[in-house]
Amino acid sequence: MSDAVKKFERLPRNVLPSKYILDIDVDLEQLKFESCANIELTVFERTDTIVLNCVGLTIKSISLSQDGAPDVPLRYTLNAELQKLTVQCDRVLEEGRRAVLTITFCGHFNKVIRGAFYQEERRGAAPVYGVATQFEACDARRAFPCWDEPDIKAQFDMSITAPADKTVLSNTDPRAETDLGNGRKRVDFKTTPKMSTYLVAFVVGEYDFVETHDSNGVRMRVYAPKSRAEDGRFALDVAAKALAFFASFFSVQYPLEKMDLVALNDLSFGAMENWGLVTFKNAWLLVDNESSASHRQLVAEVVCHELAHQWFGNLVTLAWWSELWLNEGFAQWIGYLACHHIFPHFHIWTTFVTEELTRAMSLDCLSSSHALQVPLEDPDTIKEVFDAISYSKGACFVRMLFELVGEAAFRAGLSGYLARFQWANADTEQLAASLAHAAHDHTVVKFTRYWIYQTGYPIISVEEAKNGTTRTLSLSQTRFSLAGCSHLKSDNTWTVPVSVKFVNNDGSFVVRKFVMSAAHHEEHLSDIPEEAFLLMNPGFVGFYHVNYPLENLLALTGNIGALSVVERLNLLYDQFNICWSGKTSTETLLKLLVCLGESLKGGEEDAALWDEMMRVLQSIGYLADQCSMRGNFDRFVITLCENRMSSLGYERRENESHSSELLRETLVKTLGFAGHEPTKNFCTEKLCRFVEDTTTEQPKAPVLQVALRYADNSTCRQVLALFERLSPSDKKNDLFAALSCTRDPDLMRELLDYAMGDQCSPTHLRTLLAKMCDSSQGRELFWHFFRANLAAVDIKLGDVLHRSLSETCRKFSSLEVASALEELSKEKSFSRLQKTVAQCVEAIRLRCNTFEREEKVLVSVLSKF
């Protein structure tokens, strides 16, 4: 069918399912399945046509029975392009009648982690296979014919026949298990609640498990590859505490009898919230005694996020994928809330700023960004909005909303929303109405609309007038853009919750709050000490930048030690983006970095600020590459960081804080990549000892990355051989990520060929491509490889190709690459990536503009080092 003819349309609602009875026979030798679906239907409109989704399956037979009468004569057509199965009946189905549609079909498990897929693990010469599913967003139709839209919910009775020695799991507990003989068994699972198709799941493989119950009696297990069950203890403990926390916070109990968390070899998006059967790539679930602080925190964050979905997404589901933020943004924010509850020493809200807020702003400052609520039609384009806007900006908006209405009203509103729409679907307007009702504040709805339907965010410019102890703030807001505002709509305004902080005469901190809802706003603040300086947006809760007058900015930097770590983060990120938009210079930014570095005295939250400082430096480093000042830039980095590294030490100390461990990881990698000799020597010695005796503790990821960046070919090959011997794990991933940091072009080419093979997962290829693009030489090699192997890379990466493009192409500074990407997006096979390509192209051109504007200043500053 031509592009002109193809047009996506939602499924008709004339006939809808109430229950699927699925019988799936899994053949692990042939990697295929034979299945039968008996789908109980209700006719809502008089019709002779039934339309459902199906793709990639071979239909063997279809029959339709109604009220015990003889089968209805029918014929069917399968349109692979539209992914639809149309059943044409020879007689009309009357409204209000029930029917059963029976479909026998077969299919193959794929290796692209989409629909029903297989995973392979080698034990000696023979591969051992397992299978699992990944149905979000629209891939249940690849495993069984279904109404594959989130608002068409039904119950599911799942039966799976599989080898008798395998573990077989689904959304609910088994109600019966039958030995069929010949090494086969049949597992019949209990009926699920009413749920969307994308949340259905099954797993067949070889697993051990650890088990506990949460405080409400829910049985919980972590399934891990055999011999690694104990590595699931940390995640199991987090999960038990998180599930109970959510039940209490929402005042709604978890509705299933069990919660299983399963470690798979790989998964496109890292984890998937299938109801009662959450799947993870094993590196995001399993933790051992040698795991780093950053890895433990990652696992805790991911587990909390996925369990939050059991309410937000599973119990109450988005009406359509245009509301994706409603699933992901809420789960992201509430996941952090649970993580803070379980691990207060993680200082997780500081991490939220560096991981979520800055990530969201870095995309939303582009004119090619999109609103939280985004029109979506074609299923092929849905995966593109699984991005920093839906997840991170969504979470930032929820954080603002929580602060605006207060915890009591927020919890009451969520509880009412979940109680009203449980087992059903809802949208943004219904959530806003529930929160407004609980807060007794109708402006909550207006506030929500401003932030949900508009693209971007504001920058607030401040002018301050003093009159004794009274300050008059004159504020103006415009949409912030790295490219400037002249090409954007001039009438963009937001309802912005503004906070202003100052130090009182008694040394206490005072925060004044007000709401800005127009392009210009004047606020009078009384009883402020004459010498006090004002800080906007304390806590960095507001999703906006602040542009201070020079006098105010100097006052803030002169009192930098009085600011909290988060407030310093706020100041840094505001100034970084203002610099990149051309309002200040890189010289000012570098001076601020020095000021911040000198202000940090080893506090508990310092790691997050150092981490953000290093990200800012990385962006400046790309510019330094262009003007051949990398050596000078590296010396600047060393000057900034080496004293802190010296005081911290390379080895972990007894009773060391979580933050100190995180900071060491950041500084080791930063100094090592800058060529700091003591750091290079430390990392090289650690790697050499490990290579000589691999029974010793494997060095942490940053140490490996620094050592292998400078290692000779022989050492790299030894590490690659070790990688091949390891089973999938975070340690295996760390080895490949470290190999990806090599500066040897020949080894880079070999690794590219190697990563395209079956022995490497899509995650490994994605890691390699991202790491390569951190260096100018690597970017050049990547681009030649990518252009020459475009189709193969697309097949290998599949649903995460858009993320890989963002991780790689946005690091370029070449107008030629930008133009080539634009041409690429015009090809039919890449039309699904138009948003991503547009964002990459804009980011590249902005970097080129920044370099052109800042080259002389940067050369002048860096030449001093």
C-alpha positions in Angstrom: 0.0 0.0 0.0 1.4 3.4 -0.9 2.1 6.2 1.6 -0.8 8.1 0.0 -3.2 5.4 0.8 -2.0 4.3 4.2 -3.8 6.2 7.0 -3.8 5.2 10.6 -7.2 5.0 12.3 -8.1 3.9 15.8 -10.0 0.6 16.1 -13.8 0.8 15.9 -15.7 0.4 19.2 -18.6 -1.6 17.7 -17.4 -5.0 19.0 -15.1 -5.1 22.1 -13.5 -7.9 24.2 -14.3 -8.7 27.8 -12.0 -11.6 28.2 -9.1 -13.3 26.3 -8.6 -17.0 26.9 -5.1 -17.6 25.6 -3.4 -21.0 25.2 0.2 -20.6 24.2 2.5 -23.6 23.4 6.2 -22.6 23.6 8.8 -24.4 21.5 12.2 -23.4 22.8 14.0 -25.6 20.3 12.4 -24.0 17.2 11.9 -20.6 19.0 8.3 -20.5 17.9 4.8 -20.7 19.5 1.5 -22.3 18.5 -1.5 -20.6 20.0 -5.3 -20.4 20.3 -7.2 -17.3 21.5 -10.8 -17.6 22.5 -11.9 -14.0 22.8 -15.3 -13.2 24.6 -16.9 -10.3 22.8 -19.8 -7.9 23.4 -21.5 -6.2 20.4 -22.1 -2.5 21.1 -23.3 -1.5 17.6 -25.1 -3.6 15.0 -22.4 -4.7 12.5 -21.1 -7.4 10.3 -17.4 -6.4 10.7 -14.9 -7.0 13.5 -11.5 -5.2 13.4 -8.6 -5.9 15.7 -4.8 -5.6 15.7 -2.5 -8.3 14.4 1.0 -8.3 12.8 3.8 -10.8 12.3 1.6 -13.8 13.0 0.4 -16.6 10.8 -3.4 -17.1 11.1 -4.5 -20.7 10.8 -8.2 -20.4 11.4 -10.9 -18.1 12.6 -14.4 -18.9 13.8 -17.2 -17.0 15.5 -19.9 -18.5 17.7 -22.8 -16.6 19.2 -25.1 -17.7 22.0 -24.6 -21.4 21.3 -25.8 -21.1 17.7 -23.8 -22.6 14.8 -20.7 -20.7 13.8 -21.2 -17.5 11.9 -19.8 -17.9 8.3 -17.0 -15.4 7.8 -13.9 -14.5 5.9 -10.9 -12.4 7.0 -8.1 -10.3 5.7 -4.8 -9.4 7.4 -3.2 -6.0 6.5 0.4 -6.1 7.7 1.0 -2.4 7.0 -1.9 -1.2 9.0 -1.4 -4.1 11.5 -5.1 -5.0 11.4 -7.1 -8.2 11.1 -10.5 -7.6 9.7 -13.2 -10.3 10.1 -16.1 -10.0 7.7 -19.2 -11.9 8.9 -21.9 -13.2 6.4 -24.6 -12.1 8.8 -25.2 -9.1 11.0 -24.2 -9.2 14.6 -27.0 -7.6 16.7 -26.3 -5.0 19.3 -26.2 -6.3 22.9 -25.4 -9.8 21.9 -22.3 -11.7 23.0 -20.0 -13.8 20.9 -16.7 -15.8 21.0 -14.1 -15.2 18.4 -11.7 -18.2 18.2 -8.4 -17.7 16.4 -5.6 -20.3 16.0 -2.3 -18.9 15.0 1.5 -19.3 15.3 4.5 -17.1 15.4 8.2 -17.0 16.0 10.0 -15.5 19.0 12.2 -12.6 17.7 15.5 -11.3 18.9 14.7 -7.5 18.7 13.0 -7.4 22.0 9.6 -6.5 20.6 6.4 -8.5 21.2 7.4 -12.1 22.2 11.2 -12.5 22.0 13.9 -14.9 23.0 17.0 -14.5 25.0 20.1 -16.7 24.7 22.7 -17.6 27.3 25.7 -19.8 26.4 26.8 -22.5 28.8 29.7 -24.2 27.2 29.1 -24.9 23.5 25.3 -25.2 23.7 23.0 -22.2 23.9 20.2 -22.1 26.5 17.1 -20.3 25.4 14.4 -18.5 27.3 11.5 -16.3 26.2 9.8 -13.2 27.5 7.5 -10.4 26.3 7.7 -6.6 25.8 4.3 -5.3 24.7 4.5 -1.5 25.4 3.4 0.4 23.5 1.7 -1.5 20.7 3.3 -4.9 20.4 0.9 -7.3 22.1 -0.5 -7.7 18.6 2.8 -9.4 17.7 2.1 -12.2 20.2 -1.7 -12.6 19.8 -4.5 -10.9 17.9 -6.1 -8.3 20.1 -7.6 -4.9 20.6 -4.2 -3.4 21.2 -5.2 0.1 22.5 -4.8 1.1 26.1 -8.5 2.1 26.7 -9.8 -1.3 25.5 -9.4 -3.3 28.7 -10.3 -6.9 29.3 -9.5 -9.8 31.6 -7.0 -12.5 30.6 -6.9 -16.3 31.2 -3.4 -17.4 30.3 -2.3 -21.0 29.8 1.3 -21.8 28.8 2.7 -25.1 27.7 6.5 -25.3 28.0 9.4 -27.6 28.9 8.8 -29.1 32.3 12.2 -28.0 33.7 11.6 -24.3 33.0 10.1 -21.6 35.2 6.9 -20.3 33.7 5.5 -16.9 34.9 2.7 -14.6 34.0 0.8 -11.6 35.5 -1.0 -13.8 38.1 -0.2 -16.9 40.2 -0.8 -20.3 38.7 -4.1 -21.9 39.5 -3.0 -25.3 38.1 0.1 -27.0 36.8 -0.2 -30.3 34.7 2.6 -32.7 33.8 1.9 -33.6 30.1 4.7 -36.2 29.9 7.5 -36.1 27.3 9.2 -33.3 29.4 6.4 -30.9 28.9 4.0 -29.1 31.3 1.0 -26.9 31.1 0.6 -23.9 33.5 -2.9 -22.4 33.9 -2.9 -18.9 35.5 -5.6 -17.2 37.5 -7.8 -14.7 35.7 -6.2 -11.2 35.7 -8.0 -8.0 36.6 -9.4 -5.9 33.8 -6.3 -4.5 32.1 -4.7 -3.1 28.9 -3.0 -5.4 26.5 0.4 -3.7 26.8 0.6 -4.9 30.4 0.1 -8.6 29.7 3.3 -10.6 30.1 4.8 -14.1 30.3 8.3 -15.4 30.9 9.7 -18.9 30.3 13.3 -19.7 31.4 15.7 -21.0 34.0 15.5 -19.0 37.2 16.0 -19.1 41.0 14.2 -16.7 43.2 14.3 -15.0 46.6 11.0 -14.3 48.4 9.5 -12.1 51.0 6.1 -10.4 51.8 5.5 -6.7 52.2 3.9 -5.3 55.3 0.4 -5.8 53.7 1.0 -9.5 53.1 1.7 -9.3 49.3 4.0 -12.2 48.3 7.0 -10.8 46.5 9.8 -12.5 44.5 12.8 -11.6 42.6 13.7 -14.1 39.8 17.3 -14.2 38.7 19.4 -16.5 36.5 20.4 -19.6 38.3 23.1 -19.2 40.9 22.4 -15.4 41.1 19.2 -15.4 43.2 20.9 -13.8 46.2 21.9 -10.9 44.1 18.2 -10.1 44.0 18.0 -9.4 47.8 18.6 -5.7 47.6 15.9 -5.1 44.9 13.5 -7.4 46.9 14.0 -5.3 50.0 13.4 -2.1 48.1 10.4 -3.5 46.3 8.7 -4.7 49.5 9.2 -1.3 51.2 8.1 0.6 48.0 5.0 -1.4 47.4 3.8 -0.8 51.0 4.7 2.9 50.8 2.6 3.4 47.6 -0.4 1.6 49.1 -0.2 3.9 52.1 0.5 7.1 50.1 -2.4 6.4 47.6 -4.7 4.9 50.3 -5.4 2.2 47.7 -4.1 -1.3 48.3 -2.1 -3.2 45.6 -4.8 -5.3 44.0 -3.0 -8.5 43.1 -1.9 -11.4 45.2 1.8 -11.3 44.1 4.5 -9.2 42.7 7.3 -10.8 40.7 10.4 -8.9 39.5 12.3 -10.8 36.8 15.9 -10.3 35.6 16.2 -10.7 31.8 19.4 -10.6 29.8 18.3 -7.5 28.0 15.3 -5.2 27.6 14.8 -2.2 25.3 13.9 0.3 27.9 15.6 -1.2 30.9 12.4 -2.3 32.7 8.7 -2.8 32.1 5.9 -2.5 34.5 3.7 -5.5 33.5 1.1 -5.9 36.1 2.4 -8.3 38.7 5.3 -9.4 36.6 7.8 -6.5 36.2 10.7 -7.3 33.9 14.2 -5.7 34.0 17.4 -6.0 32.2 19.4 -7.8 34.9 21.9 -5.1 35.3 19.1 -2.8 36.5 17.8 -5.3 39.1 20.7 -7.4 40.5 23.2 -6.1 43.1 26.1 -8.0 44.6 28.6 -7.2 47.4 30.9 -5.5 44.9 28.3 -3.2 43.2 29.1 0.5 43.2 27.1 3.1 45.1 25.8 4.5 41.8 24.6 1.0 40.7 22.7 0.5 44.0 21.0 3.8 43.6 20.1 3.1 40.0 18.5 -0.2 41.0 16.5 1.5 43.8 15.3 4.2 41.5 14.2 1.9 38.8 12.4 -0.6 41.1 10.5 2.3 42.8 9.5 3.7 39.4 8.2 0.4 38.0 6.2 -0.3 41.2 4.7 3.2 41.1 3.2 2.1 37.7 1.2 -0.6 39.4 -1.2 2.2 40.4 -0.3 5.0 37.9 -0.6 3.2 34.5 -1.9 -0.2 35.5 -4.8 0.4 37.9 -5.7 3.7 36.2 -4.4 3.8 32.6 -3.9 6.6 30.1 -6.7 6.9 27.6 -4.3 7.1 24.7 -0.5 7.4 24.1 -0.8 11.2 23.7 -1.2 11.1 27.5 2.1 9.2 28.0 3.4 11.8 30.5 0.5 10.9 32.8 2.0 7.4 33.2 5.7 8.1 33.1 5.9 11.6 34.6 3.9 10.5 37.7 5.8 7.2 38.1 9.1 9.1 37.8 8.3 11.7 40.5 6.6 9.3 42.9 9.4 6.8 42.4 11.8 9.4 43.7 9.5 10.1 46.6 9.5 6.4 47.6 13.3 6.2 47.1 13.7 9.2 49.4 11.5 7.5 52.0 13.5 4.3 51.9 17.0 5.8 51.5 17.1 9.3 53.0 20.9 9.3 52.9 20.8 9.1 49.1 19.7 12.8 49.0 17.6 11.8 46.1 16.0 15.2 45.5 19.4 16.6 44.7 19.8 13.7 42.2 16.3 14.6 40.8 17.6 18.0 39.9 20.7 16.7 38.1 19.0 13.6 36.5 15.5 14.8 35.7 15.2 18.6 35.7 18.4 19.4 33.7 17.7 16.5 31.4 14.2 17.8 30.6 15.4 21.4 30.2 18.2 20.3 27.8 15.5 19.0 25.4 12.7 21.5 26.1 15.0 24.5 25.3 14.9 23.4 21.7 12.3 24.8 19.3 11.9 21.2 18.1 10.7 20.0 21.5 7.1 19.0 22.1 4.4 19.5 24.7 3.8 17.0 27.5 0.4 16.3 25.8 1.3 15.5 22.2 -0.9 14.5 19.3 -0.1 10.9 18.3 -1.7 8.6 15.7 0.5 6.1 14.0 1.9 3.4 16.3 5.3 3.7 14.6 5.8 7.2 16.0 4.7 6.4 19.6 8.1 5.2 20.9 9.6 8.6 20.0 7.8 10.3 22.8 9.3 7.9 25.4 11.7 10.7 26.0 13.0 13.3 28.5 9.8 15.3 28.0 7.3 12.6 28.9 9.5 11.2 31.8 11.6 14.0 33.2 9.6 17.2 32.4 6.5 15.2 33.4 8.1 14.5 36.8 9.2 18.1 37.2 5.6 19.3 36.5 4.3 16.9 39.1 6.9 18.2 41.6 5.7 21.8 41.0 2.1 20.7 41.4 2.8 18.9 44.6 4.5 22.1 46.0 1.6 24.3 44.7 -1.3 22.4 46.3 0.5 20.9 49.4 0.9 17.3 50.4 -2.4 16.8 52.1 -4.5 18.0 49.1 -2.2 16.3 46.7 -2.6 12.9 48.4 -6.4 13.4 48.8 -6.7 14.3 45.1 -4.7 11.3 43.9 -6.6 8.9 46.2 -9.9 10.2 44.8 -8.6 10.0 41.2 -7.4 6.4 41.7 -10.6 5.3 43.4 -12.8 6.9 40.8 -11.0 5.5 37.7 -9.6 2.2 39.0 -9.8 -0.6 36.4 -10.5 2.1 33.8 -8.8 4.9 31.9 -8.4 8.6 32.6 -6.8 11.7 31.1 -5.0 14.8 32.3 -8.1 16.9 32.7 -9.7 14.4 35.0 -6.6 14.3 37.2 -6.4 18.1 37.3 -10.1 18.2 38.3 -9.5 15.7 41.1 -6.6 17.7 42.5 -8.4 21.0 42.2 -11.4 19.5 44.1 -9.2 18.3 46.9 -7.3 21.6 47.1 -10.5 23.7 46.8 -8.7 25.6 44.2 -10.0 25.7 40.6 -6.9 27.5 39.4 -5.1 24.1 39.6 -6.8 23.2 36.3 -5.6 26.4 34.6 -2.1 25.8 36.0 -2.1 22.3 34.6 -3.2 23.4 31.1 -0.5 26.0 30.8 2.2 23.4 31.5 0.7 20.4 29.7 -0.3 21.9 26.4 2.5 24.3 25.8 5.9 23.4 24.5 9.0 24.8 26.4 9.4 26.7 29.6 10.0 30.3 30.6 13.1 32.4 31.5 12.2 35.0 34.1 14.2 38.3 33.9 14.5 40.1 37.2 14.9 43.8 37.9 15.1 44.8 41.6 14.5 48.2 43.3 15.3 48.9 46.9 13.5 51.3 49.2 14.6 50.7 52.8 13.4 47.3 53.8 11.0 47.0 50.9 12.1 45.4 47.6 10.1 45.8 44.4 10.7 43.0 41.9 9.8 43.6 38.3 9.6 40.3 36.5 9.1 39.5 32.8 8.8 36.0 31.3 9.4 34.7 27.8 9.8 31.2 26.4 13.5 30.2 26.8 15.3 29.0 23.7 18.9 28.3 23.0 18.4 29.8 19.6 16.8 33.0 21.0 13.2 34.0 21.2 12.7 35.9 18.0 11.4 32.9 16.0 9.0 31.7 18.8 5.5 32.7 19.6 5.6 36.0 21.4 2.5 35.3 23.5 3.9 32.2 25.3 3.3 32.7 29.0 3.0 30.2 31.9 1.4 30.3 35.3 4.6 30.1 37.4 4.9 29.5 41.1 7.7 31.9 42.1 9.7 31.6 45.3 12.2 34.2 46.7 14.6 33.4 49.5 16.7 35.7 51.7 18.6 35.7 55.0 16.9 37.5 57.9 18.7 39.6 60.5 18.7 36.7 62.9 20.4 34.5 60.3 17.3 32.4 59.5 16.2 31.8 56.0 12.9 33.3 54.8 11.0 32.2 51.7 8.2 34.3 50.1 5.9 32.8 47.5 3.6 34.2 44.8 2.2 33.3 41.5 3.2 34.9 38.2 0.6 34.4 35.5 1.2 37.2 33.0 4.1 38.2 30.8 5.0 41.0 33.3 4.5 41.0 37.0 5.4 43.4 39.8 5.8 42.1 43.4 6.5 44.2 46.5 8.3 42.4 49.3 8.5 44.0 52.7 10.6 43.5 55.8 13.7 42.5 54.0 17.1 43.4 55.6 18.8 46.1 53.5 22.0 44.1 53.0 20.2 40.8 52.1 20.6 39.3 48.7 17.6 37.7 47.0 17.7 34.2 45.5 14.9 33.1 43.1 13.6 29.6 42.8 15.2 28.1 46.0 15.2 24.3 45.8 15.0 24.5 42.0 11.4 23.4 42.2 10.2 25.8 39.5 10.7 24.7 35.9 12.2 28.0 34.7 15.5 29.9 34.4 16.3 33.1 36.2 18.1 35.9 34.5 19.6 38.2 37.2 21.0 41.7 36.7 24.8 41.7 37.0 24.7 43.2 40.5 22.5 40.4 41.8 24.5 37.8 40.1 27.7 39.1 41.7 26.0 39.1 45.1 25.0 35.5 44.7 28.5 34.3 43.6 30.0 36.4 46.4 27.9 34.6 48.9 28.1 31.2 47.2 28.8 29.4 50.5 25.5 30.5 51.9 23.6 28.7 49.2 22.6 25.0 49.5 24.0 22.5 47.0 20.7 22.5 45.1 20.7 26.3 44.9 24.2 26.2 43.6 23.1 23.7 41.0 20.3 26.0 40.1 22.7 28.9 39.6 25.1 26.9 37.6 22.5 25.4 35.3 20.8 28.8 34.7 24.0 30.4 33.8 25.1 27.5 31.6 21.9 27.8 29.5 22.0 31.6 29.4 25.6 31.3 28.2 24.7 28.8 25.5 21.9 31.1 24.3 24.5 33.9 23.8 23.5 36.2 26.8 26.8 35.7 28.6 30.2 34.2 27.7 32.0 31.0 28.4 34.6 33.0 30.4 31.9 33.9 32.9 30.8 30.3 33.0 34.3 29.0 33.6 34.8 31.5 36.4 31.5 30.3 38.0 32.8 26.7 37.9 36.0 27.7 39.7 34.0 29.6 42.3 31.7 26.5 42.8 34.7 24.2 43.1 36.3 26.3 45.7 33.0 26.6 47.7 32.5 22.8 48.2 33.9 21.5 51.4 33.0 17.8 51.3 29.3 18.0 52.3 26.9 15.2 52.0 25.3 16.4 48.8 28.5 17.6 47.0 28.5 14.7 44.6 25.5 15.9 42.7 27.0 19.3 42.1 30.3 18.0 41.1 28.5 15.7 38.7 26.6 18.6 37.1 29.8 20.6 36.9 31.5 17.8 35.0 28.5 17.7 32.5 28.9 21.4 31.9 32.6 20.9 31.4 31.9 18.1 28.9 29.9 20.5 26.8 32.7 23.1 26.9 35.1 20.3 26.0 33.3 19.7 22.7 34.0 23.3 21.9 37.6 23.0 23.0 38.0 20.1 20.5 36.9 22.3 17.7 39.4 25.0 18.4 42.3 22.6 19.1 42.5 23.5 22.8 41.8 20.1 24.3 45.2 20.0 26.0 44.6 23.4 27.7 41.1 22.5 28.6 42.2 19.2 30.2 44.7 21.2 32.3 41.9 23.5 33.4 39.9 20.5 34.5 42.8 19.0 36.4 43.3 22.4 38.2 39.7 22.4 39.1 39.4 18.9 40.4 42.7 17.5 41.7 42.6 19.0 45.2 39.2 17.5 45.8 40.4 14.2 44.5 43.4 14.3 46.8 41.4 15.0 49.9 38.8 12.3 49.0 41.4 9.6 48.2 41.2 6.9 45.5 40.2 4.1 47.9 36.9 3.7 49.8 37.2 4.5 53.5 35.5 2.7 56.3 32.0 4.1 57.1 32.2 6.4 54.1 29.1 8.1 53.0 27.1 7.2 49.9 27.8 10.7 48.5 31.5 10.2 48.9 31.4 7.0 46.9 29.4 8.7 44.1 31.8 11.7 44.1 34.9 9.4 43.8 33.3 7.8 40.7 32.8 11.2 39.1 36.2 12.6 39.9 38.2 9.5 38.9 36.6 9.4 35.5 36.9 13.2 34.9 40.5 13.4 36.0 41.5 10.2 34.2 40.0 11.3 30.9 41.8 14.7 31.3 45.1 12.8 31.5 45.8 13.3 35.2 48.8 11.1 35.7 48.2 9.9 39.3 44.6 9.0 38.3 45.7 7.2 35.2 48.4 5.3 37.1 45.9 4.2 39.8 43.4 3.0 37.3 46.0 1.2 35.2 47.4 -0.6 38.2 43.9 -1.7 39.3 43.1 -3.1 35.9 46.5 -4.9 35.6 45.9 -6.7 38.9 42.4 -7.7 37.9 43.5 -9.0 34.5 46.3 -11.1 36.2 43.8 -12.6 38.7 40.1 -12.3 37.7 39.0 -13.9 40.9 39.7 -10.6 42.6 37.2 -7.8 42.8 36.5 -6.2 39.4 37.3 -2.5 39.4 34.5 -0.1 39.4 33.2 1.3 36.1 35.0 4.6 36.1 38.4 2.9 36.9 37.9 0.5 34.1 37.0 3.2 31.6 40.0 5.3 32.4 42.4 2.3 32.3 41.1 1.0 29.0 41.1 4.5 27.5 44.9 4.3 27.7 45.4 0.5 27.6 47.4 -1.3 24.8 45.8 -3.6 22.3 46.8 -6.7 24.2 45.2 -5.6 27.4 42.0 -4.7 25.6 41.8 -8.1 24.0 42.2 -9.8 27.4 39.3 -7.7 28.7 37.2 -8.6 25.7 37.9 -12.3 26.2 36.7 -11.9 29.8 33.6 -10.1 28.6 32.8 -13.0 26.4 33.1 -15.5 29.3 30.8 -13.6 31.7 27.0 -14.1 31.9 24.9 -11.0 31.4 25.3 -8.7 34.4 26.2 -5.2 35.4 29.8 -6.3 35.6 29.7 -7.6 32.0 28.1 -4.3 30.9 30.9 -2.3 32.8 33.6 -4.2 30.8 32.0 -3.4 27.5 31.4 0.2 28.4 35.0 0.5 29.4 36.3 -1.1 26.1 34.1 1.4 24.3 36.3 4.2 25.8 39.4 3.1 23.8 41.2 5.7 21.7 42.6 3.1 19.3 40.8 3.5 16.0 41.5 0.0 14.8 40.0 -1.4 18.0 37.0 0.9 17.7 36.3 -0.6 14.2 36.7 -4.1 15.6 34.3 -3.4 18.4 31.7 -2.0 16.0 31.8 -5.2 14.0 31.7 -7.2 17.2 28.8 -5.3 18.7 26.7 -5.9 15.5 27.0 -9.6 16.1 24.6 -11.9 18.0 27.1 -12.1 20.9 26.2 -8.5 21.8 22.9 -7.2 22.9 21.3 -4.0 21.6 22.3 -2.3 24.9 26.0 -3.1 24.2 25.8 -1.5 20.7 24.0 1.5 22.1 26.7 1.9 24.8 29.5 1.6 22.3 28.1 4.2 19.9 27.4 6.7 22.8 30.9 6.3 24.3 32.6 6.6 20.8 31.0 10.0 20.3 32.6 11.4 23.4 35.8 12.0 21.4 36.3 13.8 18.1 38.0 10.8 16.5 35.2 8.5 17.7 32.5 10.8 16.3 34.2 10.6 12.9 34.4 6.8 13.0 30.8 6.6 14.2 29.4 8.7 11.4 31.1 6.6 8.7 29.9 3.4 10.3 26.4 4.7 10.8 25.9 5.8 7.2 27.4 2.5 5.9 25.3 0.3 8.1 22.1 2.2 8.6 19.7 -0.6 7.9 21.5 -3.1 10.1 21.8 -0.7 13.0 18.0 0.0 12.7 17.3 -3.7 12.9 19.7 -4.2 15.9 18.5 -1.3 17.9 14.8 -1.3 16.9 12.7 0.6 19.4 15.7 2.4 21.0 17.2 3.8 17.8 15.7 7.2 18.6 17.5 7.2 21.9 20.8 6.1 20.4 20.5 8.9 17.8 20.1 11.5 20.6 23.0 10.0 22.6 25.3 10.3 19.6 24.3 12.8 17.0 23.6 15.6 19.4 27.4 15.6 20.3 28.4 16.6 16.8 29.4 20.1 15.6 29.2 19.6 11.9 26.7 21.3 9.6 27.3 18.6 7.0 26.2 16.0 9.5 23.1 18.1 10.3 22.1 18.3 6.6 22.7 14.5 6.2 20.5 13.8 9.1 17.7 15.9 7.6 17.9 14.0 4.4 17.8 10.7 6.3 14.6 11.6 8.0 12.9 11.9 4.6 13.4 8.3 3.9 10.3 6.2 4.4 11.9 3.7 6.8 13.0 6.6 9.1 9.8 8.7 9.0 9.1 7.5 12.6 12.2 9.4 13.8 11.3 12.9 12.5 11.1 14.4 16.0 14.4 12.9 17.1 16.2 13.9 14.0 14.9 17.5 14.2 16.1 17.7 17.8 19.5 16.4 16.8 19.8 18.8 13.8 18.9 21.8 16.0 21.3 20.8 18.7 24.2 20.4 16.2 23.5 23.8 14.6 23.2 25.5 18.0 26.6 24.0 18.9 28.1 25.3 15.7 26.6 28.8 16.4 28.0 28.7 20.0 31.4 27.8 18.7 31.4 30.6 16.2 30.4 33.1 18.8 32.7 31.8 21.6 35.8 30.6 19.8 38.0 33.7 20.5 36.9 34.0 24.1 37.5 30.3 24.8 40.9 30.3 23.2 41.9 33.4 25.2 40.8 31.9 28.5 42.2 28.4 27.9 45.5 29.6 26.6 46.3 30.5 30.2 46.4 26.8 31.2 
